[in-house]
C-alpha cells in the first residue's frame, strides 16, 4: 500500500518551499545562535529575516567596495 508521510497540507507546503526557496545550513559557534536570536528579537524580525538582511547588506557593501565607491 502507498503510505504518504504527513498531511496533505504539510506535503503542499513542502512542495511549495522546495520550488521557491534554497536552503542554507550555516554552522555557528556554540552560544552565537542565542546572540543572533536576541538581536533579531530586538529588531522585531525573525531570525531568518535578520540573517537574510545581514547577508544582503554585506553583499551590497562588498559590491560598493569593489566598484570603488
N, C-alpha and C positions, 0 to 999 in steps of 0.2 A: 504494500500500500504506500502511496506517495504522502509522506508526512512533511508538512511545512512548518518551519520554526517561526514563532512569533505570530502576532495577529496580522490581519490584512493591513491595518493602519501602520504598524511598525514596518512591514515589508515595503509599503508605499513610501514611507519617509526615507528608508534606507536607499531605495531605488532613486529617489529624487536627489538625496545627498550625494550619492555616487556619481550622478550625472552632472551635478552643478558645483561640486567643491573638490578641491585637492586636500589631502590630509598631510599634516606635518606632525612629527613626533619629536619635539625638542626635549633634550635631557638637560636638566639644570642641577647644579649642586644642591645637596640636601639643605633645606631651610630657605632657599631662594623662592620656591613656589609660594610660600606664605607671604613673603615680602611683595611679590608681584600681585598676589590676590588682594592684599591690603591696599596697595596703590590703585588697583582697578576699582575697588570698592569706594575709595575716597574720591576717585574721578567720576563715580556714578555709572560705570560701564562694566560689562562682563570682562572676565579675564581674556577671553578670546578677542573681543573688540579692542581691548587695551594693547594686546600683543600685536594685532594687525596694524593699529595706528602707529605704534612704535616702529615697526618694520617699515611701514610706508614713509614715515618721517626720515628714517635713516637712509633709505634708498634715495629720497629727494636731496638730502644733504650731500650724499656722496656724488650724486649726479651734478650738482652745482659745483662741487669742488673739482670734478674732472673737467667741467666746462670753463673753469677759471673764474667762477662767479661767486 
